[in-house]
Amino acid sequence: MITVEMLPAAHGDALWIEWPGKGSNVHRMLVDAGPSPTYEAVFERVKKLPPRSRHLDVLVATHVDADHIEGVIRLLQDHVALKLTIDDVWFNGWPQISEPAGLLGADQGEMLQALIGSQQLSWNAAFGRPAPGKAPHAVCLRAQGALPAVDLPGGARATLVGPGRPELNKLLKEWDRVLRNLGVTPGKPDEALDRLAHRKGLSGLAADLLGGERLDASVPNGSSIAFLLEHDGHRLLLTGDGHGKVLARGVDRLLKQLGGTRLAVDALKVPHHGSAANVTDDLLTRLDTRRFLVSTNGDKFNHPDAAAIDRMLAAAARPDAEGRDADAAQAELVFNYRSRTTEPWADAAQQRERRYTAVYPETAAAGTTVEV
């Protein structure tokens, strides 16, 4: 059993994930921590744990967009006071995307990697121990061969499906462009920490967020860490803001390893908050799932897009991977906000007609918890 809490993170992601271990042990990962204004929800979620249980097996910063990374930056400044321990941080910063003499990363990435280094946190250790004096390994797919997979405590397993090296190479150029525009001196952790100390708002990168029929062209989004989390026969696909074509390519490679034409998952955390530019048929046709997790309040970019929801419902109505008819099955749309952009799918008559169930939080501030 995998439990997912989509914490209220405005237009961003903050996914608190748990699975059981031996006896009464519980294992956890946090995938992104939302934008700065909603960070308190993450802070309070950590505080809910008894002090001796405040532990994350993995903290994942999928990419450098503000609505994913800002809360991570704030959490790393708070984790000592919270008595929160973290086994490993998964994040692709400048050392992972460039050669030693290459270009440097974006300002928020500089801040995050400066925090990881100054606090001597484990960084991408699950993907290999670096040689002495070398940077941690990148969290990305190799050009050929089996997809990277990580065995996690409690019998869980995470199999990477994105990004690839081409997406990180594009990110390298984008980060250099952003830094030049900011007039930031790169590669100096002390300076990055000083800038962080004077930036209470943590202004983020301007993402190229597209909607409608067009594909997402945001370079940071394309670099999102995405992976299949498995435990005791249950599967959750986590996608950050990944591009549909990048995710589809990773799923194709996984299917070659596992066999079959569609990847069965118990739930899909839909990419980019339900943007039609990311939730593509290219991705959905490769998946067998009827549960879709949508993390957004829609404030900034009016997500989720109706076209993306239509694609999810159409995908859920297809016969399953074993050819069984889906007439009796229903899709489930799980929202962590009941807002003006998610409310349209609450209509009971529409749910009956289109054969889906919409799940909303009990209160505006509660977020939503899902067992996968």
N, C-alpha and C positions, 0 to 999 in steps of 0.2 A: 504494500500500500504506500502510495506517495501522496502527501498532503501539500497543497499549494495555497498559500494566502497571497492574493493579489492586493497588496497594501494600497491605500489611497495615495496615488502619486501624480495627481493631476493628469497632464498629458503624457506622463512618462511611465516607466516600469520600476516596480520594486516588488520582487517576487520572493517570498519567504517559503522555503520548501523543506519539508521534513519527511523522514522515513524511519521505520523502526530498526533498531539493532538488537543485540542480545539482551535478554531480560527486559528491563525497563528502560534501557538506553534509547535515546532518540538522536538521530543524526540530522544535520541541517546544512543547507546552503542558502545564501542570499544572492540572487541574480539581479544586479543593479540596485540602486537605492533612490531613484527618482531625482527630480530637480531640487534645488535648495529649498524653495518655499514649503515643500511637503516633507522635508527630512524628519520633522518631529514624529511622524507616523512610524518611521523606522526606529528612531530613538526609543519611542515608547514600547515598540514591539520587543526590543532587546530587554528593556526594563521589566517586562512582564515575566521574564524567566527568573527563576531563583538565581542569586548571584553565582552559585557554584555550577550552574548549568548553562551559563552564558558562553556558548562555544559555537563556532561555525567550522564545519569541516572544510568548506570552500566559500570564498567570497569571489564572485564573478563580476567584473566590470566589462560588459560586452563590447563597448566602444566609447568614443570620447564625446558623444553628444551630451549636452547639458542635462537633458531630462533622464539620463541614465547614470552619469558619472558624478554629478555634483553631490548627491547624497553619499556616494562612496567616499569622496574627499572629506566630507564632514564626519562620516562615521570613523574614518581612520584617525581623525583628531580626537574623537571621543572614546575610542574603544578601551583605552587604559582606564579612564575614569569609570566606565561602565563595567569594568572587569570582564570584558568580552575578549576571548581568545580566538585566534583564527589560524587554522592549520596551513592554508595555502590560498594565495590570491592569484586569480587567473585574469591577466590583463596584457594586452599587446601595446607596449609603449615604444619609445624610440629605439631602445636596444634590440627589440624584437623585429622591427621593420627595416632597420638600416644596417649597413656594414659599419665596422668600427670607424671608418673615416667618412661615413655617409652623412646625410642630412638629419635634422633633428625634428622632434615631434611638436605637437601643438601645445599651447600654454597649459590647458587643463591636464593634458597627459604628462607634461613636465611636473606639474604639481603632484599628481597622483604617484608617479614613479619616485619623486623626491620623498614623499611620505613613506612609501614602501621601503625605500632604502634606508632612510634615517631611523625607522623603527625596526629595521632588520627582520622584516616579515618574510616568510617563505613566498617566493614569487615563481609561479608556473612550474613548481617543482614536480608536479604530477606528469609533466611532459618531458622529463629528463633532467638529470643533474648536470649543470654546466661544468666545463673544465675550469680549473682555478684561473681567476682573472678574466673569465669570459662572462658575457651577459646571460641571463636566463633564456631558455629556449622560447621560441614563439609558440603560441597556441594557434596552429594552422595545419592544414592538410599538406601532406607530401604530394609531390607530383604523381607518383605511382605508388602502388602497394596498398596494404590494408589501412583503413582509417585509424587514426589515433584513438585509443580507448583507455579509460582510466578506471581501475577498480577502486571503489570508494568504500569507506567503512560501512558495516552493516549489510554487506552483500549487494550494494547498489553499483551501477556501472554507467559511466558517461562515455558515449561514442561521438566524437567530433564530426560534424557535417559541414562546417564552414568556420572561418573563411579559408581561401587558398592563398598561395603566395602572390598571385596576380593582384588580389584585392589589397594585400598589404603594401605592395609596390605602389599602387595608386594612392593609398593613404599616405605614404612617404612624401609624395609630391604635394599633396593637399596640406599636410602639416607644415611643410616648409613655406608654402604660400601664406598660410594663416599667420605664422610667426613673423614673416616679413612685414605683413600688414599691421601687426601689433607692435612692431619695433621691439620685440622681446629678444634678449640674449639667451640662446638655447644652451643646453648641456651643463647648466650650473645649478645643481640642486639647492644650494644655499640661497641663491637669488630667487628660485622658484618658491621656496618656502617663505621668503620675505614678501614676495608678491601676494602669496596666499594670505599671509597675516594681515594684509591691508585691503583685502577684497572680501568684504562681508557678504556681498551679494553673489559672488562667484558667477559673473556673467559668462554665458556659455558661447560655444561656437554656433555660427549661423548655418544651420543645416539646409540643404536644398531639398525641401519636403514637397513632394509632388502628389497630386491626387488624380482622380478621374481614370482615364484609360492609359495614361502614360506610365512608364516605369520609373521607379525611384532612381535618381542619378546621384544621390548623396554618397560621396566617397566614404565618410565615416560610417554611414549605415551599412554600406557594402562590406565593411570590415568587421561587422558584429560577430562575436563568438557565439556559435550556435551548436547545440549538442543534444543527443538523445540520452535521457536519464532513465535507467532501468533499475527496478528493484522487485524481486520476488514475482516476476512475470508481469509487472506493470511497467508501462512506458509513457514517458512525457517528453515531447519534443519542444525545446526552448530555442527561440529564434532571434532574440534581440530585435533589432530593426533591419535584419538581413534582407538582401535583395532576393526576390523570388527565384531568379535564375541561378544565383549562387547556391541557395538552399536546395533547389532541385538537383543541381549537379552533385552536391554532397549526398543527398538521399540516393541518387542513382548509384553512386559508388558503394554506399552501404548495402543497397539491394543486391549488388553483385557479390558482396561478401556473404549475405544471408540467404540469398535466393528469393525468388518471387518477383512480382511485378509492381506490388504496392507495399508500402511500409505501414503495418498496422500499429497505431499508437492510441493509447487511451485518452490522450488529450493533446491538443496543439495550442501552445501559447502563440497566438497569431503574430506575425511580424509587424512591426511599426504601428502598433496600436489599432490595427484594422484598416490601414491605408490600402486603397485599391491599387496603389503603385507597387505594393509589396506582396499582398495576398493575391497571388496570381494562379491561374489555372495550371500554369507550368509546374507550380509546386503542389497544388491540391490534388492533381490527377495522379501524383505519385504516392499519395497517402491514403490510408484507410482509417478514418476517424470520424466520429460524430460529435465530439466535444471540442468546443473552441473557446479559449480563454482570451478575453479582450480587456486590456489594461489601459484605461484612459477615462478622463472626464470630458474630453473634447474641447477644453477651453481655448487652446491656442489654434489648433488646426482642424477642428470639427471632425475628428475621428470618433468612431469608425465610419468609413464610407459605405453607403448603401450598396454600391457595386461589390464591395468586398464581402459583405454579409450575404448577398445573393449568391456569390461563388461558393461560400462555405455551405450554404443550405443545399445548393445543387450537388456539391461534392458528397455531402452526407446522404443524399438520396440515391447515389449509385449503388449497385450491388457491391457487397464487401469483397475483400481480396480473395475469398474462397468461392466466389460466384453466387453466394446466397443473395436472394432478393432483399432489398432494403425497404419494402413497402411498410412493414410493421415497425420499422425503426424511426426514431426521432432524433433530430439534431438537438444539441444543447448549446446555447449561447450563454456564456458566463461572464458577466460584467462586474467590475469592482466599483462602479459608480452607477447611480441612477440619475442621469443628467439629461439635458435637452438633446444631446446627441445619441444617447443610448435608449432613451424613453420610447422612440418609435417602434421598438421591437417588443414592447410590453403588452401590446394589444392582444387580448385573449382570442378573439376571433381570428386574427391573423396567424396566431400560433397554431390554432387547430387546422386552419386551411393549409398552411405551409409545413405542417408537421415538424414543429420545433418547440422547445421550451426555453424561455428566457429566465435566467437567474440573476437576481440583483441583491445587493447588500441590504441588511435589515434597517440600517441607519445610514445617513449620509457619510459618516466618518468611519464606518466599520470596515470597509474593504470586504473582500469575499474569500472564503476558505473553501477549497475543493479537495476532495479525496479522489486520487487517480488510481 
